[in-house]
Amino acid sequence: MTIGPVCPQCDAPVPFGRTQWSLGRVFSCRGCDATLVISRGRAGLQGILMFTTFWLVRDRFPAEWGGQVGLFVLIVAVALPLTWVTTRVRLASAS
């Protein structure tokens, strides 16, 4: 079992860069050349959730841990791997 996003046809892992940048753009699978896409909607929802978490907790985060900068770093350190693991890749519709 592979952790992270994989091609729905051949189970080849999708590169990390594809899951973070160029969301919504069509790309080819390295394993089977299938045309794949990663939805922007879910990534946008995750981004809104991260921003909201930061905004609500920013004044309560301890200054000894870096204050707002420390909270930002913590959210990025936790959210980046989580967004990668929960990313879903789908076949691009033939248009």
C-alpha positions in Angstrom: 0.0 0.0 0.0 1.4 3.4 -1.1 1.0 6.4 1.1 0.0 9.5 -0.8 -1.7 10.1 -4.1 -1.4 7.5 -6.9 -2.6 7.1 -10.4 -6.1 5.4 -10.5 -5.1 3.2 -13.4 -1.6 1.9 -12.6 -1.0 2.9 -8.9 2.1 4.8 -9.8 2.9 7.5 -7.2 2.2 11.1 -8.2 5.1 13.4 -7.5 4.9 15.8 -4.5 5.2 18.9 -6.7 2.1 17.9 -8.7 0.1 17.8 -5.5 1.1 21.3 -4.3 1.5 23.4 -7.5 -0.5 23.6 -10.7 -3.7 22.3 -9.2 -6.4 21.9 -11.8 -4.0 21.5 -14.7 -3.9 18.2 -16.6 -0.7 16.1 -16.5 0.5 12.7 -17.6 1.1 9.7 -15.3 4.8 8.6 -15.2 3.7 4.9 -15.2 1.0 4.6 -17.8 0.7 8.0 -19.6 -2.9 8.4 -18.4 -4.2 12.0 -18.4 -4.7 13.0 -14.7 -5.9 16.0 -12.8 -6.0 17.1 -9.2 -9.1 19.2 -8.2 -8.6 22.7 -7.0 -11.7 22.6 -4.9 -10.5 20.3 -2.1 -7.1 22.1 -2.0 -8.9 25.4 -1.7 -11.0 24.1 1.2 -7.9 22.8 2.9 -6.2 26.2 2.5 -9.2 28.0 3.9 -9.2 25.7 6.9 -5.5 26.3 7.5 -5.9 30.1 7.3 -8.9 30.0 9.6 -7.0 27.9 12.1 -4.1 30.3 12.1 -6.5 33.3 12.4 -8.4 31.9 15.4 -5.3 30.7 17.3 -2.7 33.4 16.5 -3.3 35.5 19.6 -3.4 32.5 21.9 -0.2 30.8 20.7 2.6 31.1 23.3 5.3 33.8 22.6 7.9 31.4 23.9 7.2 29.1 20.9 7.7 31.9 18.4 4.3 33.6 18.5 2.6 34.0 15.2 5.7 33.0 13.2 6.0 29.8 15.3 2.3 29.0 14.8 2.6 29.5 11.0 5.6 27.2 10.9 3.7 24.6 12.9 0.7 24.8 10.7 2.8 24.4 7.6 4.8 21.5 9.1 1.6 19.6 9.9 -0.6 20.7 7.0 1.8 20.0 4.1 2.1 16.3 4.8 -1.6 16.0 5.5 -2.6 17.7 2.3 -0.2 15.4 0.4 -1.6 12.2 2.0 -5.3 13.3 1.5 -4.9 14.5 -2.2 -7.0 12.6 -4.6 -6.0 12.2 -8.2 -8.6 11.5 -10.9 -8.6 10.8 -14.6 -9.1 13.9 -16.7 -12.3 13.9 -18.7 -11.7 13.5 -22.4 -12.7 16.7 -24.0 
